């Protein structure tokens, strides 16, 4: 996904329905990137996800830096591998998420 190479900052991944709203988070992280210019976007985005899980009460996730950035979105995967962020209503979005993750073998709890 977009964390590999930090490609989510480029098209086409930036516009994937599953990434709807993430430009807000990417924009919020931009000052951090400017201040810590040696950190790659790939590391910054994955670290932000780790921190979000932990701050939401999830488990402590081991983390290591070292991901490289890509220069464009040419190697982006096809759209549709992750659930869309919004299907119009909470019920429709929840059903869609269950369908996608159940297809991958995940349970509701996971």
C-alpha contacts under 8 A as a table, 3 or more apart, distances in Angstrom:
res1	aa1	res2	aa2	distance
1	X	4	X	5.84
1	X	7	X	7.70
1	X	8	X	7.50
1	X	76	X	7.22
1	X	77	X	6.73
2	X	5	X	6.91
2	X	6	X	5.42
2	X	7	X	4.71
2	X	8	X	4.05
2	X	9	X	7.60
2	X	13	X	6.67
2	X	42	X	7.86
2	X	76	X	7.53
3	X	6	X	4.69
3	X	7	X	6.53
3	X	8	X	6.74
3	X	41	X	7.87
3	X	42	X	4.96
3	X	43	X	7.59
3	X	45	X	6.24
3	X	46	X	6.13
4	X	7	X	6.56
4	X	42	X	6.00
4	X	67	X	7.42
4	X	68	X	7.74
4	X	69	X	7.47
5	X	41	X	7.39
5	X	42	X	5.25
5	X	67	X	6.95
5	X	68	X	5.49
5	X	69	X	3.92
5	X	70	X	4.50
6	X	9	X	6.45
6	X	40	X	7.62
6	X	41	X	5.00
6	X	42	X	4.02
6	X	43	X	7.77
6	X	45	X	7.18
6	X	68	X	7.84
6	X	69	X	5.39
6	X	70	X	6.43
7	X	10	X	5.46
7	X	11	X	7.98
7	X	13	X	6.90
7	X	42	X	7.77
7	X	69	X	7.43
7	X	70	X	6.29
7	X	71	X	7.87
7	X	72	X	6.50
7	X	73	X	5.39
7	X	76	X	6.91
8	X	11	X	7.31
8	X	12	X	7.97
8	X	13	X	5.01
8	X	14	X	5.05
8	X	73	X	7.60
9	X	13	X	7.30
9	X	14	X	5.64
9	X	26	X	7.60
10	X	13	X	6.16
10	X	14	X	5.49
10	X	72	X	6.05
10	X	73	X	5.20
11	X	14	X	5.07
11	X	15	X	6.40
11	X	72	X	7.93
11	X	73	X	5.72
12	X	15	X	5.70
12	X	16	X	6.67
12	X	73	X	6.43
12	X	76	X	7.17
13	X	16	X	5.13
13	X	19	X	7.36
13	X	73	X	7.13
13	X	76	X	6.61
13	X	79	X	7.56
14	X	19	X	6.54
14	X	23	X	7.47
15	X	19	X	6.69
15	X	20	X	7.01
16	X	19	X	5.36
16	X	20	X	6.81
16	X	79	X	6.20
16	X	80	X	7.95
16	X	84	X	7.90
17	X	20	X	5.20
17	X	83	X	7.93
17	X	84	X	4.87
17	X	85	X	6.10
17	X	86	X	7.62
18	X	80	X	7.68
18	X	82	X	5.99
18	X	83	X	5.46
18	X	84	X	3.79
18	X	85	X	4.74
18	X	86	X	7.87
19	X	22	X	5.51
19	X	23	X	7.97
19	X	84	X	7.27
19	X	85	X	6.46
20	X	23	X	7.47
20	X	84	X	7.59
20	X	85	X	5.71
20	X	86	X	7.59
21	X	24	X	5.85
21	X	25	X	7.56
21	X	85	X	7.90
22	X	25	X	5.10
22	X	26	X	6.17
23	X	26	X	4.86
23	X	27	X	5.87
24	X	27	X	5.19
24	X	28	X	6.19
25	X	28	X	4.99
25	X	29	X	6.24
26	X	29	X	5.10
26	X	30	X	6.32
26	X	45	X	7.73
27	X	30	X	5.20
27	X	31	X	7.95
28	X	31	X	6.85
28	X	32	X	7.99
29	X	32	X	5.25
29	X	33	X	6.38
29	X	44	X	7.77
30	X	33	X	4.98
30	X	34	X	6.23
31	X	34	X	5.00
31	X	35	X	6.12
32	X	35	X	5.12
32	X	36	X	5.94
33	X	36	X	5.06
33	X	37	X	5.38
33	X	39	X	6.75
33	X	40	X	7.77
33	X	41	X	7.32
33	X	44	X	7.43
34	X	37	X	5.19
36	X	39	X	5.87
37	X	40	X	7.55
39	X	43	X	6.49
39	X	44	X	6.56
40	X	43	X	5.24
40	X	44	X	6.13
40	X	67	X	6.86
40	X	68	X	6.34
40	X	69	X	5.98
41	X	44	X	4.89
41	X	45	X	5.94
41	X	69	X	6.28
42	X	45	X	5.45
42	X	46	X	6.27
42	X	67	X	5.74
42	X	68	X	6.41
42	X	69	X	5.83
43	X	46	X	5.28
43	X	47	X	5.89
43	X	65	X	5.95
43	X	66	X	6.91
43	X	67	X	5.63
43	X	68	X	7.79
44	X	47	X	5.17
44	X	48	X	6.10
45	X	48	X	5.11
45	X	49	X	6.42
46	X	49	X	5.06
46	X	50	X	6.33
47	X	50	X	4.99
47	X	51	X	6.15
47	X	63	X	7.38
48	X	51	X	5.13
48	X	52	X	6.06
49	X	52	X	5.01
49	X	53	X	6.26
50	X	53	X	5.29
50	X	54	X	6.29
50	X	61	X	6.35
50	X	63	X	7.81
51	X	54	X	5.12
51	X	55	X	5.92
52	X	55	X	5.13
52	X	56	X	6.05
53	X	56	X	5.18
53	X	57	X	6.66
53	X	58	X	5.13
53	X	59	X	7.15
54	X	57	X	5.29
54	X	58	X	4.70
54	X	59	X	5.76
54	X	60	X	5.79
54	X	61	X	7.44
55	X	58	X	7.00
70	X	73	X	7.47
72	X	75	X	7.76
73	X	76	X	5.29
78	X	81	X	7.12
79	X	82	X	7.74
80	X	83	X	6.93
80	X	84	X	7.74
82	X	100	X	6.87
83	X	96	X	6.65
83	X	97	X	5.40
83	X	100	X	5.96
83	X	101	X	7.86
84	X	87	X	6.88
84	X	93	X	7.67
84	X	96	X	7.71
84	X	97	X	7.62
85	X	93	X	7.33
86	X	89	X	7.29
86	X	90	X	7.91
86	X	93	X	5.67
87	X	90	X	7.55
87	X	92	X	5.65
87	X	93	X	4.77
87	X	96	X	7.60
88	X	92	X	6.79
88	X	93	X	6.98
89	X	92	X	5.29
89	X	93	X	6.08
90	X	93	X	5.14
90	X	94	X	6.05
91	X	94	X	5.15
91	X	95	X	6.21
92	X	95	X	5.20
92	X	96	X	6.11
93	X	96	X	5.06
93	X	97	X	6.11
94	X	97	X	5.11
94	X	98	X	6.16
95	X	98	X	5.14
95	X	99	X	6.15
96	X	99	X	5.12
96	X	100	X	6.27
97	X	100	X	5.24
97	X	101	X	6.07
98	X	101	X	5.27
98	X	102	X	5.65
98	X	108	X	6.79
99	X	102	X	5.28
99	X	103	X	6.09
100	X	103	X	5.19
100	X	104	X	6.68
101	X	104	X	5.02
101	X	105	X	6.45
101	X	106	X	5.31
101	X	107	X	7.31
102	X	105	X	4.89
102	X	106	X	4.95
102	X	107	X	6.11
102	X	108	X	7.86
103	X	106	X	7.42
106	X	110	X	5.90
107	X	110	X	5.27
